[in-house]
Amino acid sequence: MSYVSVRIGDDLERELIAIARKRGTSKAEIIREALRVYLTSADDAEPGSCFDLARDLFGCFEGPSDLSYNKEYMKDFGK
């Protein structure tokens, strides 16, 4: 097992101590668990395009299908 030193603020240490006491475990175990969760979620996150990020929003609104290119819809815009 390797050792890693990390400096944390007093407020974070107080929270860490409180959680460790509540769970009946060590501060080191809480840190290892949090690091495992973080590293697992970091692996799952893949950067995507704007389309990929908003895919669930496309097609959820009703309206004319030619709204993006038909200039008739812009005739009175700004008046």
Backbone as numpy.savetxt, mean C-alpha at the origin, in Angstrom:
# Nx Ny Nz CAx CAy CAz Cx Cy Cz
22.43 -18.08 13.10 21.58 -16.91 13.10 22.47 -15.68 13.10
22.09 -14.69 12.30 22.84 -13.44 12.20 22.26 -12.40 13.15
23.08 -11.40 13.44 22.64 -10.31 14.30 22.63 -9.02 13.49
21.61 -8.20 13.74 21.48 -6.90 13.08 21.14 -5.89 14.16
21.83 -4.76 14.13 21.54 -3.69 15.08 20.72 -2.61 14.38
19.68 -2.16 15.06 18.80 -1.14 14.50 18.53 -0.11 15.58
18.61 1.15 15.22 18.26 2.21 16.17 16.82 2.62 15.91
16.03 2.67 16.98 14.65 3.10 16.86 14.38 4.18 17.89
13.37 4.98 17.64 13.01 6.05 18.57 12.38 5.51 19.84
12.35 6.35 20.85 11.79 5.95 22.14 10.32 5.57 22.03
9.57 6.34 21.22 8.15 6.04 21.09 7.91 4.69 20.44
8.72 4.36 19.45 8.59 3.06 18.77 8.98 1.93 19.72
10.00 2.17 20.53 10.39 1.14 21.49 9.31 0.90 22.54
8.65 1.97 22.99 7.56 1.79 23.96 6.44 0.95 23.36
6.10 1.22 22.10 5.07 0.41 21.44 5.50 -1.04 21.30
6.76 -1.24 20.95 7.31 -2.58 20.80 7.26 -3.35 22.11
7.65 -2.71 23.19 7.63 -3.34 24.51 6.20 -3.71 24.90
5.27 -2.79 24.64 3.87 -3.05 25.00 3.31 -4.25 24.23
3.61 -4.33 22.95 3.11 -5.46 22.15 3.77 -6.77 22.60
5.06 -6.72 22.87 5.77 -7.93 23.32 5.19 -8.43 24.65
4.91 -7.52 25.57 4.33 -7.92 26.86 2.93 -8.50 26.67
2.15 -7.84 25.82 0.78 -8.28 25.58 0.76 -9.69 25.00
1.70 -9.98 24.09 1.76 -11.30 23.45 2.56 -12.31 24.26
3.29 -11.84 25.24 4.12 -12.73 26.05 5.31 -13.26 25.28
5.92 -12.42 24.47 7.07 -12.83 23.67 8.13 -11.74 23.72
9.22 -11.95 23.05 10.32 -10.99 23.09 10.16 -9.91 22.02
10.89 -8.81 22.26 10.90 -7.74 21.26 11.49 -8.26 19.95
12.51 -9.08 20.04 13.16 -9.62 18.85 12.19 -10.45 18.00
11.33 -11.22 18.66 10.36 -12.03 17.92 9.35 -11.14 17.20
8.91 -10.06 17.84 7.99 -9.13 17.20 8.66 -8.50 15.97
9.91 -8.12 16.09 10.65 -7.51 14.98 10.82 -8.52 13.85
11.18 -9.76 14.17 11.33 -10.79 13.13 10.01 -11.02 12.39
8.91 -11.07 13.13 7.60 -11.28 12.51 7.24 -10.10 11.59
7.47 -8.89 12.07 7.16 -7.70 11.26 8.02 -7.67 10.00
9.27 -8.05 10.12 10.16 -8.08 8.96 9.73 -9.14 7.96
9.30 -10.31 8.46 8.80 -11.36 7.56 7.57 -10.88 6.78
6.64 -10.24 7.48 5.43 -9.73 6.83 5.79 -8.68 5.79
6.68 -7.76 6.14 7.09 -6.71 5.21 7.76 -7.29 3.97
8.69 -8.20 4.16 9.41 -8.77 3.02 8.51 -9.61 2.14
7.55 -10.29 2.72 6.60 -11.07 1.93 5.73 -10.16 1.08
5.23 -9.08 1.67 4.37 -8.18 0.91 5.17 -7.41 -0.13
6.44 -7.14 0.12 7.27 -6.43 -0.85 7.50 -7.29 -2.09
7.56 -8.61 -1.93 7.73 -9.51 -3.07 6.48 -9.52 -3.95
5.31 -9.40 -3.33 4.06 -9.46 -4.07 3.77 -8.20 -4.86
4.33 -7.08 -4.42 4.05 -5.81 -5.08 4.83 -5.70 -6.38
4.09 -5.63 -7.47 4.71 -5.47 -8.77 4.25 -4.15 -9.35
5.19 -3.35 -9.85 4.76 -2.10 -10.45 3.93 -2.39 -11.70
2.91 -1.62 -11.89 2.05 -1.82 -13.04 1.80 -0.51 -13.76
1.16 -0.60 -14.88 0.82 0.60 -15.64 -0.39 1.26 -14.98
-0.71 2.46 -15.44 -1.91 3.13 -14.94 -3.14 2.30 -15.24
-3.16 1.68 -16.40 -4.29 0.82 -16.75 -4.43 -0.33 -15.77
-3.31 -0.98 -15.44 -3.35 -2.10 -14.50 -3.86 -1.66 -13.12
-3.43 -0.48 -12.69 -3.83 0.01 -11.37 -5.30 0.40 -11.30
-5.88 0.84 -12.43 -7.27 1.30 -12.43 -8.18 0.38 -13.22
-7.73 -0.82 -13.50 -8.49 -1.77 -14.32 -9.92 -1.97 -13.81
-10.10 -2.01 -12.51 -11.44 -2.26 -11.97 -12.38 -1.07 -12.15
-11.85 0.10 -12.50 -12.69 1.29 -12.68 -13.20 1.44 -14.11
-12.51 0.85 -15.07 -12.90 1.00 -16.46 -14.22 0.28 -16.72
-15.14 1.00 -17.34 -16.43 0.43 -17.66 -17.44 0.50 -16.53
-17.11 1.15 -15.43 -18.05 1.19 -14.31 -19.00 2.39 -14.40
-18.77 3.29 -15.36 -19.64 4.45 -15.55 -20.42 4.31 -16.84
-21.61 4.88 -16.85 -22.42 4.86 -18.06 -22.33 6.21 -18.74
-22.40 6.21 -20.04 -22.36 7.44 -20.80 -22.07 7.13 -22.25
-21.94 8.18 -23.06 -21.68 7.96 -24.48 -20.32 7.30 -24.70
-20.27 6.38 -25.64 -19.02 5.65 -25.87 -17.99 6.49 -26.62
-18.41 7.59 -27.24 -17.48 8.40 -28.02 -17.12 9.70 -27.29
-17.26 9.74 -25.99 -17.04 10.95 -25.20 -15.61 11.48 -25.32
-14.65 10.62 -25.47 -13.26 11.06 -25.48 -12.83 11.72 -26.78
-13.57 11.55 -27.87 -13.11 12.12 -29.14 -14.19 12.89 -29.91
-15.42 12.89 -29.47 -16.48 13.60 -30.17 -16.53 15.05 -29.67
-16.19 16.01 -30.54 -16.09 17.41 -30.16 -17.45 18.04 -29.84
-18.53 17.40 -30.23 -19.86 17.93 -29.93 -20.10 18.05 -28.42
-19.50 17.16 -27.63 -19.68 17.18 -26.19 -18.96 18.36 -25.55
-18.01 18.96 -26.26 -17.22 20.06 -25.73 -17.74 21.42 -26.21
-18.82 21.44 -26.98 -19.32 22.66 -27.62 -19.54 23.79 -26.61
-20.19 23.56 -25.51 -20.48 24.60 -24.53 -19.57 24.55 -23.31
-18.50 23.82 -23.41 -17.60 23.69 -22.26 -16.93 25.03 -21.96
-16.93 25.44 -20.72 -16.26 26.66 -20.29 -17.11 27.91 -20.42
-18.36 27.79 -20.79 -19.21 29.00 -20.91 -20.13 29.12 -19.73
